[in-house]
Amino acid sequence: MIVILFLSILPVDSILTQPDLATAQYGICVADLTDDRIIYARNAKRLFIPASNMKIITTATAVMFIDPDFRFRTVLATTGTVEAEKLNGDVVLVGGGDPSLSLTDLESFVATLVRKGIHAVTGNIVAVNTYFQDIAVTENSFRYERLPVGWAWHYLDARYAPEVSALSVNKNTVNVHMKATKRGDRADVSLEPQTEYVKLVSNMITKAGEDSIIIYRLWDRNTIYVSGGIGNGRERSIDVAVRNPALFAGHYVKEQLENAGIHVHGDVLSVSDAAQAAELLERSVIVDSALSEPLIDMLPEIGIESDNLYAEMLLKTLGVQFYEEGSFVAGIRVLKRLLYRAGVDTSGVSLWDGSGLSRHNLVSPYALVLVLRYMHNSEYFSTFYKLLPGSGEGTLEQRFKGLNTSMRAKTGTLHAVSCLSGYITIAEREYCFSMMFNNFTCPRKQIEQIQEDILTALVKHLERQVSGSR
């Protein structure tokens, strides 16, 4: 059991008196893992929005509870029979929760049907996404399950906030490519992949000087608007999230079949009802499948690259594995299992997603330190430790390059939120820490510098303390 000692470290305290923090909220907790005690705490049990520090909890839970060799499987199936080069039935895509499914995987499915000598499909392209809940309807509630509670509406077209679906492909995004032409003329603007599922409306021109790009998708439709200007001689590419990813995958397969000379007579449909999906799959025959890499090889996308779609799909997978329910609520119940084991009072936290994009999440620095401590003392530590970025790596690519010690930590960033939690080795002793800053009005870079100053001061203080005791 960690014993809380409210030990003042004057160099750290002095940093926290800066004017930039006068109206901000902050909490800090540092634990000596060798002696199993808190050595510094300021507002350590207060609740803060953790942003991507939520991914510490999500990845720790996955490492603890899911087989590292687990693989996601996406299935291609057909109904009916093939006669005279014609499939008298449907082409069925069955999502298995794979966040890494690529357009190349879907093109491989198309190639399988081509090899079977099929030249026409009389039925539909059916996208089955029941491995995760899509829309949850109960007697007293309706819950839209493609987005967690607390994600802000204004970034739902951004590449880092795509909808979550059991059948996701290309990270549920399309790429808008913009290329300058002649000054004053319309710029060349195109989509990759080219698909009729997403409509592109562009009024962008080529201009002198810097870019002034405006790009957005209306939240309720797959129409992307591009305007403003792109500078002479310049090219830009921006990923935009699409709406209803399962249909996106289905339309892409249909278009690729048509390009390969296989005419599809029907439409693209999605199935979110479990009973309807079971009936469809009962009369389907599997003709191909795509397996992901082992889960252990996918987790760095969450811990180091901070990919939100991977985190949310992993959260729902946890729900499937433990409760046979691919919902955010079920996944969060599993996260709380990990927190409980770590000694966290789960009634004192608020969890709404697995990535940290929700501003409804509330966690304390002390809770994160307990999780870090628990993982440090577990048999899974070496695996978990590698999932946190080191200085100059991942989300720490431009930070802590001058810190002359071993450190791995996860950042967390939203508007007026900057958090940093992880491990650091000082004078051959191991520590874990969590620094959480909310509701500041200064530039985020200044808060990040304060975090670096705090760690630098902590390193110097503890090094002097160790050398003085020898």
C-alpha positions, 0 to 999 in steps of 0.5 A: 500500500502506498503511504502518502507523504506530502513532501514539499520539493521547493524547486518544484513548488517554485515552478508552480507559482508562475503567473500562467498557472494562477487561474489554472487547475493542476495536480501532480503525483510522484511515487518512488517505486523502490520504496513504494511511497509518494514523494511529491503530491499537489492536488493529487486526488483531485479530478482532471480531464486526462485527454490521451492519458486515458490510453494508459488505462486502456493499454494496461487493461488490454495487456493484462486481460487479452491474449497478446496473440489475439488477432482480429478477423474480417470475413468475406462470405457469399449467399446463394449459388454461382451459376453461369458466372453469376452469383445469385445472392449477396456478397457479405462483409463481416466486420471483426473489430479490426482497426487496421483493415486496409483498402488493400485487404478489401481489394484482396477480397475482390480478387478472390471473387474474380478468381472464382470466375464471377462476372455478376452479382444479382444481390446486394453488398451487405456490410455486417457490423454486429461485432460491436453495437452500432445503435443500442435500443432498450425499452427506456433509451436509445444510444448511438454507439459509433461515437462516445459520449463527450466528443465535441461536435466540431471535430467529428470530421477530423481524422483523429475522431472517426466513427467507430464500427466493427467494419472499419477500413482505412481508419474510416477516412478519405484523403483530400489532396490539393495541388496548386495550378495557375495563380487565380485558377481553381486548384486541383482537388481530389479524393483518395480513394476515389469513391462515390460514397463521399461527395467532394465540393471544391471552390479552392483557388491557387493564390500567392503567399501562404495557404488559407485552406478551409475544409470540413464535412457536415456531421450528418452527411458524406459531403466534403467542402473545400475552399480558400486558397493554396499557395503557388507551387504547393501541394497539401493532403488532409485526411477527413473522417467519413460517416457510417464506416461500414457502408464506406467499406461496402461501397468501396467493395462494390466499386472495386467489383465494378472496376474488375468487370463484376456488375452488382445489380443490388445496393450496399446495405448494412446490418446492425441487428444481431438476429438479422445478422445471424440469419444472414450468416446462417445461409452464407459461405465463407470464401475469404478472410483477413487477419490482423497482426497479433494484438501485441504488435498493434498496441503501439498504435495506441500507446506511442502513436496515440491513435484514437480509433485503435483505442476505441475499437480496443475498448469495445473489443474488451467489452466483447471479450468479457461481457459479449457486448461490443459497447463503450459501456461494457468496455469501460466496465473492463477498464474499471476491473483494472483500476480496482485491481490497482487500488483505485476507488472506481466510484471516484472516476468518470470514464466515457471512452478509451482514447481520452477525446471525451471531455467527460472523462475525469481521473486523478493524478493519484489514480494514474500513479496507482495504475503505473505502480500496479503495472510496474509490479506485474508480470506484464511490465516489460510489455506495458513499458514499451507502449509508452513513448520515450523522449524524442519518440511518438507524441514526445518526438519534439520533447525532453531531448535534453533530459539526461535520464531514462523516461517513458511517458504518455502525453494527453492534449485537448483544448486547455488540457495538457497531461503527462504520466509515466516512468522515469529513472533517477540515480538508478531508482525508478519512479512513476509520475502524473502531471495534469493541467486543466483550464489554462489560458496560456499557450499549450507550449508554455504548459509543456515547458512547465512540465519539462521544468518540473521533471528537470527540477525533480531529477536534480533534486533527487540526484542531490538527495541520493548523492548526499546520502552516500 
